Amino acid sequence: MRYRSLLLALPLFTGAMLYGQPAPRATIHGKPVYEQEVYPVVENSLSRMWHSADAVVEVKIESTEVKAVGRTPLVRAFHTSRVLRVLKGDMKKDCSLIFSEAAGQLELADRVLRGGNGDPLPAGERYILFLSRSEPAGTWALQGQRAGAFRLREGRVQPQGFGAVADEQRNLRERQFSDELERLAGHNRPKSLG
């Protein structure tokens, strides 16, 4: 009997944790600031990231717009980018691609909301992105949030996320990273019948 009471209380406590907003820690223009925390699922190997991504592309971010999405609302940064290279997926080179991440800041009438990743990825930079289809938003989203973004700068890889894959790829030469992605792409190609 004691366990049944505990099980009934647990959903009530969990619901309060999921839907309640903690007290704001700061104010901007006299409005409370609410941080929206994100707990992404981060793969533990580049191979697993590759296989779970719907698309892997090299892009250059051209512009970013922060918007509120949904009834809650959630803060999302929508990046418009140019596809430079397609490694996986059915996109075309030189097409425009919009993808989103939980980042940015949005001032509403009664409060300020901040996305879980802080500032959005900067425009004007090149990235290798691991993307998943985001059905509610009807766009692409970074896989594992920042874990799915690798900035390419001065011939080196700068992972934007955290975890084992980020640690392995940090400061790797761009060519080595590209070779590894090409190797992973080769595993997905059909074998020739000859």
C-alpha positions in Angstrom: 0.0 0.0 0.0 2.9 2.3 0.8 4.3 1.9 -2.7 1.0 2.7 -4.4 0.9 6.1 -2.6 4.5 6.8 -3.7 3.6 6.0 -7.3 0.6 8.3 -7.3 2.6 11.1 -5.8 5.5 10.7 -8.3 3.5 11.8 -11.5 2.3 14.9 -9.6 5.8 15.8 -8.5 7.3 15.1 -12.0 4.5 17.1 -13.7 5.3 20.1 -11.5 9.0 19.8 -12.4 8.3 19.6 -16.1 5.7 22.3 -16.4 6.6 24.8 -13.7 8.9 27.7 -14.4 11.6 28.4 -11.9 11.9 31.9 -10.5 13.9 34.2 -12.8 17.5 35.0 -11.8 17.8 38.3 -13.7 15.8 41.1 -15.3 16.1 43.0 -18.6 14.2 46.3 -19.0 12.4 45.4 -15.8 11.2 42.1 -17.3 12.0 38.7 -15.7 14.5 36.6 -17.8 13.7 32.9 -18.1 16.4 30.4 -19.3 15.0 27.5 -21.3 17.2 24.6 -20.6 17.8 21.9 -23.2 18.9 18.4 -22.5 19.9 16.9 -25.9 20.6 13.3 -26.6 24.3 13.3 -27.7 25.7 10.3 -29.6 29.0 8.8 -28.3 30.7 8.2 -31.7 30.9 9.8 -35.0 29.7 6.6 -36.7 26.5 6.7 -34.5 26.0 10.4 -35.3 26.3 9.6 -39.0 23.8 6.7 -38.9 21.2 8.6 -36.9 21.4 11.8 -38.9 18.9 12.4 -41.7 21.4 14.6 -43.5 25.1 15.6 -43.2 26.0 18.8 -45.0 28.7 21.5 -45.2 27.1 24.9 -45.1 27.9 28.6 -44.7 25.4 30.4 -42.5 24.1 33.5 -44.2 21.6 34.9 -41.7 19.9 34.1 -38.4 16.4 35.0 -37.1 15.3 34.2 -33.5 11.6 33.3 -33.2 9.1 31.9 -30.6 7.8 28.5 -31.6 4.7 26.8 -30.2 2.2 27.7 -27.5 4.8 27.5 -24.6 6.7 29.4 -26.5 10.1 28.0 -27.1 13.0 30.1 -28.4 14.6 28.9 -31.6 17.2 30.4 -33.8 16.5 29.7 -37.5 19.6 29.9 -39.7 19.4 30.4 -43.4 22.5 28.9 -45.0 24.0 27.9 -48.4 24.8 24.2 -48.9 28.4 23.9 -50.0 28.6 20.1 -50.0 26.2 17.2 -49.4 27.6 14.2 -47.6 24.4 12.5 -46.7 20.8 13.2 -47.6 18.8 14.3 -50.7 19.7 18.0 -50.7 21.4 19.7 -53.6 24.6 21.7 -53.6 24.1 25.5 -53.7 20.6 25.3 -52.4 19.3 27.3 -49.5 18.8 25.4 -46.3 17.0 26.6 -43.1 17.8 24.7 -39.9 17.1 25.5 -36.2 18.6 25.3 -32.8 17.5 26.1 -29.3 19.4 29.4 -29.0 19.0 33.1 -28.9 17.1 35.6 -26.8 13.5 36.9 -27.3 11.9 39.8 -25.6 8.1 39.4 -25.1 5.7 41.9 -23.7 5.9 40.5 -20.1 9.2 38.5 -20.0 12.5 37.7 -21.8 13.2 34.1 -22.9 16.6 32.7 -23.6 17.2 29.5 -25.6 19.2 26.7 -24.0 22.4 27.1 -26.1 22.9 30.8 -25.4 23.8 32.7 -28.5 23.1 31.2 -31.9 25.8 29.9 -34.2 27.4 33.0 -35.8 26.6 33.8 -39.4 29.4 34.0 -42.0 31.0 30.8 -40.8 31.3 27.3 -42.5 30.0 24.3 -40.6 29.6 20.5 -41.1 26.1 19.9 -39.7 24.4 16.7 -38.7 20.7 17.3 -39.1 17.4 15.6 -38.2 14.0 16.4 -39.6 12.1 18.6 -37.2 8.5 17.7 -37.9 6.7 20.1 -35.6 8.6 23.1 -37.1 8.7 21.6 -40.6 12.4 22.3 -40.9 15.7 20.8 -40.1 17.2 20.8 -36.6 20.7 20.2 -35.4 21.1 16.7 -34.1 21.8 16.7 -30.4 21.6 20.5 -30.6 25.2 21.9 -30.6 26.7 18.4 -30.8 25.6 18.3 -34.4 27.6 21.4 -35.4 31.3 21.4 -36.3 32.8 24.8 -37.3 35.5 24.7 -40.0 38.0 27.5 -39.5 41.6 27.9 -40.6 41.8 24.3 -41.7 40.7 22.9 -38.3 37.6 21.5 -36.8 35.9 23.3 -33.9 33.1 21.2 -32.4 30.3 23.5 -31.1 29.0 20.9 -28.7 30.2 18.6 -25.9 30.8 14.9 -25.3 33.1 12.2 -26.7 32.7 13.1 -30.4 33.5 16.7 -29.7 36.5 15.8 -27.7 37.8 13.4 -30.5 37.3 15.9 -33.3 38.5 19.1 -31.5 41.3 20.8 -33.4 41.5 18.0 -35.9 42.6 18.9 -39.4 39.6 19.6 -41.7 41.0 17.2 -44.3 41.1 14.3 -41.7 37.6 15.1 -40.6 36.4 15.2 -44.2 38.2 11.8 -44.9 36.4 10.2 -42.0 33.0 11.4 -43.1 33.7 10.2 -46.7 34.7 6.8 -45.2 31.4 6.7 -43.3 29.5 7.7 -46.5 31.1 4.8 -48.3 29.6 2.3 -45.8 26.1 3.5 -46.8 26.6 3.2 -50.6 25.2 0.1 -52.3 27.7 -2.5 -53.3 28.2 -2.8 -57.1 27.0 -6.0 -58.7 29.9 -6.8 -60.9 
